[in-house]
Each structure stands twice: as C-alpha cells, then as structure tokens.
Amino acid sequence: MNTQIYTPLSTRAETKTAPSASSLYRSIVIKRAICISICAIALAALFIVNIATGPAMIPLHDLLLALFSPKKCDDQTLVIVKEMRLPIAAMAVVVGGSLATAGAEMQTILDNPLASPFTLGISAAASLGASLAIVLGVSVFPHVSPIIMIPANSFLFALASSLIIFGVAKLKQGSSHTIVLAGIALVFLFDSIGSLLQYIAKEDQLQAMTFWSFGSLESATMQQVEIVGVSLLVGISLLMAGAWKLTALTMGDAKAKSMGIDTGKIRLKVLVIVSFITAISVCFVGTIGFIGLVAPHIARRFVGEDQRFFLPVSCLLGAALLSLASIISKTVIPGAILPIGITTSLIGVPFLFSLIMKRREGGL
C-alpha cells in the first residue's frame, strides 16, 4: 500500500517563497553596494558643482571643456577652473574623506557615538603642534626643515592625544561619558595653550594661526591634495585589510577575543592610523569640525556596522558633506567666502543636538 505524506498548503507555500540564507545575504550585499554607488555619484555631482560655484559662475559646458578639453577652452576660464577652484574642490574631497574615516574608526574602537577627531581633541592637538612650529619654531624632530616640521609636530601631538583617550577608555570605570569629558578637557587645554601662543605671536604668525582656528580650503594646492590623498588611501587600505576584526570589535571585546583578536593591539593600530590621516589633513586646512562626527552616523543608518561597507560609505559621505559645506561657504554671502570651519559647525551643531535629544536610557 503506497502512502504519501502531505504537508499543509501554507507550509509548502512558505517553503517555496522563503529565501535561503545565501540569497538573503546576497540581497543585503547588493543593496549596500548600490548605496556605495549612489554616494559616489552624489560626491561626483557635488565635486562638479563645487568647481562651478564662485563669484563667477561657470556654465557646465565650459567647465567640462576646461577639465577634459583644455585646448578648446578660453584662457580665463581655464585659469579659474584649473588653478583656483579645482585644488579647493579636490581638497574638500580628500580632507572630508579623511576626517570621516577617522571619526568612523574612533567611534568603532571606543564604542562611543560622540567620538571624532574634533570632539576628542585630536584635531586641536594637531593644530597645537603646528602652532608651536609656526610661533616658536619648536620641532619634535631636531634639524628639520619647516616644511617637515609642521606635519611632524601635528602627527605626534595628535598621536599623544589619541593615546590619552585610549588610556581613559581602558580604565575600569571609564564610561562613554568619561571619554567624552576627557576629550572636552583636552580641547580646552590645547585651545588655551593655542590662545597663549596667539598672544605672543607676531603679526604674520598670528595670521597663520587664525587660518588654523577657522579652517580654510582657500590655500589648497594640487601638491597638498596629492599628499592628503595618498595618506587617506594608505590609511583606508590598512583599515580595510582588518575590516572583519573591526566588525567583530563592535560586538564587544569578549566575542572579539573569542575569535582570536587582540583587541588592545587592533585599537592601538587604529589610533595610529587615525592620528596619521587626521594630522596630515589638519596640517594643510586647519581645524574643521563635525565632519568626523556626522558622516559616520549617516553611514551607519545606511549600511550598518559591517566595516566593509561602513568605512567606504563614511569616507564618501564625509567627502560629500565637506564639498557641500564648501559650496555653501561660497554662496551664503554673495561676493564673500566664509571659513569652511564655520560652515561645518552650522551643519554639525544641530546634528549633535539631535543625537543628545534622541539618546535613550543607557545610551549616550
């Protein structure tokens, strides 16, 4: 006697329609890849708009000719695009990407949503190191040229600030509140010393320090863009190589250690990389706040904590946000250009307040 086992129709329908784990994973990866593509396209559009924007608005046709067919473009437009606006627009991309990358990794290794190079004092420390070189000629490395002195000072001061924050994070009672308060204390300390240096500085030195305090892209050159760009590529390549370890770190130290990850070593490595790319950026444009805070939060909403996607999206969004801030700084007051640091603060402060207002019990 033949017997057949029948399953309910509802069960058979669910079996046919329920996606497998591999197809679900593939769908998630595709969506996140599309998100990266959209961010890249948005950045490219903002980059073009940034070049076209200024006291003399340049039509898109003339702009494209200047970029891709310079022989067909008139000399005046070519000078404006290639020598004046292109370095500024390119610097906005690489600096924004650097600060956002640094902020994303600071939030990851410290497990603190308010962590960024600006809020934790790393940018202020790098600026102080540069100011010491400008005003007093103090160098952490003796007998070096001023060109090397400023970035070397910035890097080591930024690293020292990072290590202090790392030490606070390692304390048994070191909560997220403690880490943020320590960062604020460092900002006040470095700003106070910077104010003292401004008081004793000569006129030309004071002008250079004012450039640092406001933050500006106006003095950017393509050579500087290449230096910042290379440092960003090196830094993000090193971070992406250990992306799975950083992703595991977001699940807690216990789980990360159970996977064989040396959490202390990975944190120290990331702090060195973050200090490096932050210092190189600050060396050329001064202190620019909130990009490293805002961009990672937006990226996290789009792609989650998986560092393979979170890191590139944070970088692209940071570059896009600073490009947008550059456009706003050139258009908000006709005929004048606001310092980029002021513009980013106008964008970042409301976002910071929204984080505070949305915090939950046991959160920030």
Summary of the structure (lengths in Angstrom):
residues: 364
radius of gyration: 23.6
end to end distance: 68.2
largest distance: 104.6
contacts: 1222
relative contact order: 0.15
helix: 76%
strand: 0%
